[in-house]
């Protein structure tokens, strides 16, 4: 099915109604014949609500201005001035929709609005607005502004949900999902000293946002503290765009583990040291990079492994490197799969040591657990999309997202929309305005259906 982006007509509303809505109306007496017009409106309002597309896309463009760069993308890295200014702007929009925003100890912007049944756990929705250096204008931004637009749509309609609502804009997603992982109690103390792309450590950055890194334990959520979490996001791949599918229903989010890999050799003169008497750390690093690539390709499964950063010391053209520091990242839909790949790689480094006279060591510095989405939320997302005449496809997420942290204490659902040509983390990253609106409408309808459970 191609992209329609349409809505059911008012006349088709009853025929597209699910059984629970039909029974609810029938119970009021002969499909509501005894109800006054306002009561009819109240019963059907959740079926008719849709987001304000022009407002949503206009606000997307406004958010782009915070940290805009000459290439057409953004440099709104976590903890930067642009990040802080954008959060302040978003907090003001949330106040206009009746939410009470605040910055928690992890630097997350959390905005709350009571429901009509305050004893119920909250429904959370949101994403992030920090970018990679030289990033695009859709990663994280679509989910964050989609959540704000849902909040504004409900406010415009004077619609009060049963569950309390929380709109969450998480801190430092691109640098390790710090904010969402703090809610799950997953941030380790050593992480606070990691220097981020902003030049600030994570600990200092949290303080810049208004948080307190010494009190992270206090933001930790317990099982059952949220009814569900919904995150709208661009696919960051080409499947939906190439196959002309409107909505991706995410089945699970990959786990991620990262290590610092150090190759130690011997620093020496590049001109006077014979080739057969060298312990060249760069040669050991090159052999290791090839090992990572060939191992991940050879093993069965959908795992990926990457060496994404490399630094040679002393880094002079006329000096044999005595040390090379690299990163190793492995992703898979299961943590056991990640461990299998790592063990296969690390178990074969003895050959590199023997052939190059170098020594390799590993230090893990980041873990983000793999997370399946809740089956029942997947089904609601699919039903919501199909009710809007949008095509759907179930798929895994190869990228990490805040939802996988929240999955440690609450059921989660993720909605993907197409990325044009699969481009992401680059200024050319793009999603059409209609796809942004489609995703926000699916987010809205999914929220309303979750609220009725």
N, C-alpha and C positions, 0 to 999 in steps of 0.2 A: 504494500500500500504506500502510495506517495504521500507527501506532506500536504495536509489539508488545512490545518490550523483553524478549523471552523468550530462552530458551536451548534448544538442541537437547537432546533426552533422551539418556540414556546409550545406550538401544537404537538411536537413530538416528545415533550417533556415527560408526560405520564408513561408513554410507551417505553422510554429509556430508563425508567425508574427501577432501582433495585427492589428486591422483595421486601426488605425491611422498611424502606420508605413507603411502599404500597400498603403494607400492613398497618403502618402507623397512621396513614391517612384513612384507611378503611375503618380503623377502630374508632375514629372520631364520628362516624355515622354516615353511611352511604357516600363515601368518598368526599366528605366535607360539605354535603349539601346543606347541613344545618349550621355551617360556620359562616361568620360574617367575613367580608372581603379581607380585612386586615389579618384575620387568623389564617386565611388561605395564603396570604403573602408570607406570613411568618413561617408556615410549614414548608413553603417552596423556596424561600430565600436562599437557602444553602445550595440549591440546585442552580440558581440564576446568577450567583455572584461570580464575577470575573474581574481580573486585575485591570487597571488603567494602563494599557500598553504604552501610549505616548509618554505618560508620566514616568513609567519605569525606565524607558530608554533614555529619556531626558536626564534622569538622575544618574543613570549609568555614565552618560557623557560628563556630568558634573563631577562624578567621582574620579574620572580619568584625569582631571586637572590637578589632582594632588599627586605631585611627583612626576608629572609629564616630562618626557625627554624629547630631544630633537628627532629621534628616530620614529616617533609616533607611538612608542610604548610608555612604560612607567618605570621609575626607580623608587617605588614606594616600599623599600625594604623594611622589615620589622624594626621597630624602635627609632626609626628616622623621624625627623620633623614632619615630613609629609604624612607618615603613618599616624602621628599624633593629631595633626590637623584634620585628617579625614575622619578619625574616630570622633573628634569633637563635633564635626558636621553631622555625622550619622546619629550621634546622641540627640542632637536637636531635632532631627526628623522623627526619631522615636518618641520624643516628648509630645510632638504634634499628634501622634497616633494614640496617645493615652498611656504610653509605657513609662516606667520609671527606670532610667538607665543608671548604671554605676560601673566602675572599674573594680574587679575583684583583685585578690592578692596575687593572682597569676597574670594580671594585665589584660584579662578578657573584658570586653564590653558586654555586660549582661543587662538586658532590659526586660523587665517583668510587667505583666498585666494580669490582674485577678480574673478568675473565671466565675461563673455563676455558682459553681460547686467548689468552693475553696479547699475542701477536704481532699479533692482528687490530686494526684501527682501532675506535674506540669508537662506540657508538650513543648519540646524544644525545637527550634529551627534556626538555621544560620550557616555561616561558613567563615571565611577570612578575607581580609583586604590587603594584607602584606604581599609583596611581590618578590620574585627573584630579581637580581640586578639585570636591568635591561629587559624586563618582562613585558607581558602583554596586558590587555585591558579587560580580560574576561575570566581568567583563572581566579577563583575565589570571589571575584567581584559579582558574577552573576548570582551566585548563591546568597551572598550577603544582601545585595539590592533586591533580589527576589523575595527574601524574607521580609525586608522593610516594606516592599510593595504589598505583600499579603497583609501585613499589619495595618497599612494605610487603607487597604480595601475594606477590611473588617471595620475599621473606625468610620470610614465614609458611610457604611451601611448601618452603623450603630448596632453591629452584630457582636454579641457577647458569647464567647465559647464557654462550654461547661468547665473544661480544664483551664487552669491558669496557663498563660503562654510565656515563653522565654525566647527572646531573640538574642542569639549569642554570636558575637564577632570575636573569633579566637585569636590570641596573640601568637606571633612567630610560627605560623603554620609552615612556611617555607624553610625555616631554619630548624625544624624538628618537632613541629606540632606541640610546642611547649604548653600553650594555654589549654588545649583540650586534653592533653596527657596529664596535666596537673589535676584536672577534674577527676581523672581515673586513678590518681595517686601513682603515676608512672614516672614522674620526673625524678632523676637521680641527682644527688647533690653536686657531683662533679660537672654536670651539665651547665650549672650556673656560671662557671668560669670560661665556657666556650665563647670565643670572640665571633660575633656575627658579621654579616655583610655591612652593617651600619657602622662598624668599628667599636661598638659597645659589646661587652659580655652580655650573656642572657640575663644574668642577675642585675646588672646595671640597667639593661634595657627594660626589664620589668618595672624597675623603680621609675624610669622615665615615663612609662605609661600611667603610673599612679598606683602600681601594685607594691607588694612587699615580698621579696623572695624568701625572707626568713619565716613567712607564715603560709607557705604553699600548702601545708598539710590541712589547713583550715578550709580550703576550697574543695577538698576531696568529696565526691558524691558517693552515696551508698546505693546498693542494688535496690531498685524499686523507687528511687527518688524522682524518676521521670517516667512518664507513660511511654514516650518514644522520642526519637530525634530524627528530623528530616533534613537532608542536605541536597540542595539543587547545585549542579556543577556542570561545567562543560566536559565533554568526554576526554579531551586532550589526546584523541586518536582519530583515525579516519573512518572507522567502521560505519557509524551512523550517517556521516556525510556521503560516503561512497555508495551506500546501499539505500540512500534516501529514506531513512527511518527517522521519525520525529523524536521518539523518547527511548532512551536506554534505561532499563530497569536493572539496577546493579545487584548482582547475586552475592558478591563478596569483594573485599578489599585486600590487596596483597599485604603480607607482612614484609617488613624491611629490617635488615640488620646491616650495620656499618662498622667497619674496623679501620683503625690506623695501621698501616703496614710499613715497617721500617726495614730497609735493606742497608746493612752495614758492610762496607768494604774498607779500602785503604786509600786515603787521599795521597796523591803523588803527582809528580811533574808529567804533563801530557806529552812532552817531547823526548824526555830522557828515559822513560820507563818502558822497557820492551813489552810487546803485546802478551808474551807468555809469562810475564811476571806481574801481572796486574790483578788486583781485586777490585774490579770496577763495579761500584754499586749501581750505576746506570744500566750496565749489562744485566745484572741480576734483576733489576726492576723490569727491563724489557722482557726477559724470559718469563717473569711472573705475570705480566700483563697478557702475554700470549697464552699462558697456562689458564688464566681466568677465562679468557674468551673461548678457548677450545673446550674446556671442561663444561661450561654452561651450555654450549652447543651440542656436545656429545651426549650428555645425560638425557634420559627421557623425561618429559614433563614440560611445563610452561615457565620455568624459572628463568630469570635474567641475572647477569652478574656484570658489574661495571667497575673499572678503575677510572674515577672521574677527576682526580687531582693528583699532581705529581710535583715534587719540589726537590731539586738536587742541591747538595751542599759540597763545596762552597759556591758553586754556580758560576764559575769562571770558565771561559772557553779554553784556557790553557792548563786546566787542572782536572785530573781524574776525580770524579765524584767519590767521596768517601762515605757519603750517606745519601739515601733517597727516601723521602717520606711520601707515601701514597695513601689514598683511600680505597677501600674495597666495599662495594655495596652489593648485596644479594637480595632479590625479591622473589617471593613465591606465595601462592595462595595458602600454604601451610607452613608453620614454623618448622615442622619436621623436615620439610623439603629444603628450607634454607640451611638447616644444619647438615643435611646430606651433601649439599653442594660445597659448603665450607669445609667439611671434613675431607671431601675429595680433593679440593684445592690445597689445603694445608698439608694433607698427607703426601703430596707430590712435590713439596718444596725442597726435599732433601736432594733431589737430583740437581736443582738449581744451585744449591749450596756447593755441591761437589764439583760442578762444572765451572763455576765462576769464582769460587773462593770467597763468597759472601755469606752473610747470615741474615735470615729473615725472622722478624718477630711480629706478633699481632696483638692489638689491643682494641677490644670492642668498645665503641663509644656511643652507640645508638641502637635502640631496639623499638620497633613499632609492630605490635602483634597483628597477625592476620585476623580479619574479622568478617564473618558471614553476616549479611543483612537478614532481617527477620522475614521469614517466608510470608507471614500474614500481611506484612507491610508491602512486600513486593506485589502481592495480589491486589491490594488496594490501589497502589500506584498504577498498575495495569488497567484496572477497572476505571480509574479516574481518567487516564489518558484515552481509553477507548470511548468513554462517554463524551469526550471532546473531539471525537473523530480523528484521533492521532494514532499513528502506527507505533508499535512497541517492539522491543527486542531485549531479551534477557542476556546479560553480559557481565564478565568480571571487570574490576577496575585494576589496571596495572599501576596506577599511581596511588600514593598514599593520600588519605584525607582525614579531616578531623573526625568524621563519623566513625572511623575505626577505633579511635580512643573512647568515644562515648559508648561504643558497643560493649565495653567492659562493664558498664553498669546499667545500660538501658537498651531496649530494642531499637535498631536503627533502620532507616530506609534511605536510599540514594536515588536521585533522578538525574540522568544524564541527558544533555542536549548536544546537538552536533557541533563539532569544531570544523570549520571550513578547511579542507585539505589535511586535517589532522594536526595543524600547526599549534604549538603551545610553548609557553615559556620564551616567547619571542615577540617583538613588536608586531609581526604579521598575524599574530593570534586573532581570530575573528569568529564570531557567531552572529548569524543574521538577527535583526531586531524581531522578526516573527518567531524565530526559534526561542529567543529569550522570553517572549510573551507566552509561548506555548508551555515552556518549562515552569514559569511562574503560575500559570493557571492550573497545571497538574499539581504543583506544590499546594496551592490553595485548596483544591478539591480533595486532595489526600488528607490535608489537615482537618478539613471539615468532617470527613468520614471517620478519621481517627477519633475525633472529639465525640462522636456519637457512640463509640464502643462502651 
